[in-house]
Amino acid sequence: MFYVYAIQSLKDKHLYIGISKNPEKRLKQHNAGMTKSTKPRRPFKIIYEESCKDRVNARKREKYFKSGIGREFLKRFIE
């Protein structure tokens, strides 16, 4: 099982979307500074998580959430 997740920076409200088999563990890695692209924006909280049956489907959903309409969905979801 793969998960698409969206995390939001508590520092500047920036959204990061990714895929993982274990989103909670991945969040800990982001918050520990182990991810170069998110290190300066720490700390983060998970705002959205969706399960997918395989990596291919998770990647499709990740691409959707990274698109304009997908980001709008997430922004409305947070409000």
Stockholm file with secondary structure:
# STOCKHOLM 1.0

chainA/1-79         MFYVYAIQSLKDKHLYIGISKNPEKRLKQHNAGMTKSTKPRRPFKIIYEESCKDRVNARKREKYFKSGIGREFLKRFIE
#=GR chainA/1-79 SS CEEEEEEEETTTCCEEEEEESCHHHHHHHHHTTCSTTTGGGCCEEEEEEEEESSHHHHHHHHHHHHSHHHHHHHHHHHC
#=GC SS_cons        CEEEEEEEETTTCCEEEEEESCHHHHHHHHHTTCSTTTGGGCCEEEEEEEEESSHHHHHHHHHHHHSHHHHHHHHHHHC
//
